[in-house]
Amino acid sequence: MEKQLPKNWVETSPLQISKIIRGVSYGKTDAFQVEFDNSCLILRGGNIQDGEIIDGKDNVYVPLDLIKKEQFIQEHDVVIVGSTGSKNLIGKAATSLYNSDKISFGAFLMNIRASEPINKRYFSYYFQTNYYREAIRNLAGGVNINNIRKEYIENLYFPLPPLAEQNRIVAKLDT
C-alpha cells in the first residue's frame, strides 16, 4: 500500500533531521546514590514515564568529568530506552523540557536531538505515536535483552510537513 502524504509534505527519516547520541558509560565505583559537588544526575529507564522525564527513586550521580558536552540534556531532546529486558519498555520515549549541565543519561538510553529548522516539539511528538512504538518493538527483539540499534531509529519513516504546518500541528497537540 502506497503512503499518501498531504501536498508539500515529504517522507524522510530521523537520520536526515536529527543526531543520535549514546548514553554515558560508567563503572560501579563512579556511581553514587546522592548528589555531590561536581556531579551529574544520570537518567535511566525508570526516569522515562508517559512521555516525560521524572525524578527517579533510585537516582545515580557520577562525576561531571565522565560526561561529554553533547551528552548533557537539552530542551526538546528525546530520550529513549534503548536497552531493556522488557518488550513493553523498549523504545519508551520522553521529551526534555529544559537544558541542563547537571543531567545526562545512561548507556541503556539514547538521546535524539532534532536539527534546525525542524520544530523540535513536532519531532518529539513523533516518538509518542503508536507507529513509532510498534515499529521499534518489532525491530528490537532479543533473547534476554531487547536493544535498539542506531540504524533502527535512523531508518524509520518520518512524515515531515513544511515548518508552518509543523507549528500548527504542535499548537493543536499542545492544547
Secondary structure by P-SEA (a helix, b strand, c coil): cbbbbcccbbbbcccccbbbbbbbbbccccccccccccbbbbbcccccccccccccccccccccccccccccccccccccccccccccccccccccccccccccccccbbbbbbccccaaaaaaaaaacaaaaaaaaaccccccbbbbcaaaaaacbbbbccaaaaaaaaaaaac
